[in-house]
Amino acid sequence: MKKKNLVVIGTQWGDEGKGKIVDLLTEYASVVVRFQGGHNAGHTVIVGDKQTVLHLLPSGILHDQVLCVIGNGVVLSPDALLKEIDEVEAQGVSIGDRLKISSACQLILPYHVALDQAREGAKGDAKIGTTGRGIGPAYEDKVARRGVRLGELLNLDTVAERLREVMDYHNFVLQGYFHQPVLDYQQVLDGLAQRAPVLLSMMADVPSLLQQKMKDGASILFEGAQGSLLDIDHGTYPFVTSSNTAAGAAAIGTGIGPGDLGHILGITKAYTTRVGSGPFPTELFDEIGEHLGRVGAEFGATTGRARRCGWFDAVAMRRVCDLNGVDGLCITKLDVLDGLDSIKIAVAYKGCEELGGAVVGSDQYSQVEPVYEEMPGWHGNTSGVTDYDLLPANARAYIERLSEILGAPVDMISTGPERTETIILKKPFTD
Ligand code: IMP
């Protein structure tokens, strides 16, 4: 049966190229929804000679017929949101009333950023390597039931009261524990009050909005941020982000039933990268790792940090396909492998065979040693190829081997940063 909706998720440690794919598939959707994370994401979209890096706005924003929605699972920085809206509008994109934000979104406030940075600073070498945007502390406040939600801005008196209590607590920690300057209560409150009218003008009851859209026959695209190995529960804890990044979060993070999610498209690079600290079994420290970083321009879109690079890890990916119920794969950055003599795929781990894929994200994960299968590389060019049959034979063999090991079909292959540089084997909304 044809599925109406589509969930696009990253299957590694983020930066798989989701922005480009969401932007491309938005042509077939009328609603694009973010369901977790915040402005820690960095989705680079290149159209013609214009590059746009989106952090918080759904990547569908560049298509003017599309309604963009930020679901309750997202932590929302008012400053980052308004700045990004200004930047995108300055590029000629009209947002108008195309952006709707859940009243249940938790707000990221200045003390969350201060806490994130103070904590990372105090940890020294043991730091997580967060983006320093306040994501973790905002999710902590949500679970501690002391966060401020967008809908509460309707009653600023109540917010003022709670903010005083919450800031007393956080300022105590900032000053007493981290020896950092405190934040000024009045300044934070005034900042919120000043931004409240514009934020409230975008507020919506997202669960009802999405139900109505589905009744009207709309196709909805759920846009994941980060990747499954950064999932707070299933990732490489504690070196993870603070949200559930796996596909199931698209239901909880927007307020629709899991049965309505539709096709799950897992985006994966043809190799692996990671930013920040934490285990990475297939990481390369040699000239091939350097080649992947240089040719793949592997620098974080949010922080500019160099990404760590390594071979494709099929053990972790098999686990991730199961965690997400992946229906199809999109393999990105195939062209970065052009010119390599041989290519390796991790197909097992040594030293923890009894754990199989369950080792991924466990305490033993930092000790595993990958067992590689080696395949011949290709010297032809895959860059910009749009027809599968025109790929070099060894490139096709590599793709087919990945699909075979993972037990998942390949729906799409990305061969360059432009929308057009894509091989589409199956159009998720229409085939
Ligand atoms: P946080 O999400 O800022 O708390 O950072 C936690 C971890 O997730 C760090 O290792 C970050 O580098 C990583 N991270 C967060 N967002 C992204 C992303 O969009 N791409 C890749 N890594 C990310």
Boltz pocket constraint, residues with backbone or C-beta under 6 A from the ligand:
constraints:
  - pocket:
      binder: B
      contacts: [[A, 13], [A, 14], [A, 15], [A, 40], [A, 41], [A, 42], [A, 128], [A, 129], [A, 130], [A, 131], [A, 132], [A, 133], [A, 134], [A, 135], [A, 136], [A, 225], [A, 226], [A, 230], [A, 239], [A, 240], [A, 241], [A, 242], [A, 275], [A, 276], [A, 277]]
      max_distance: 6.0
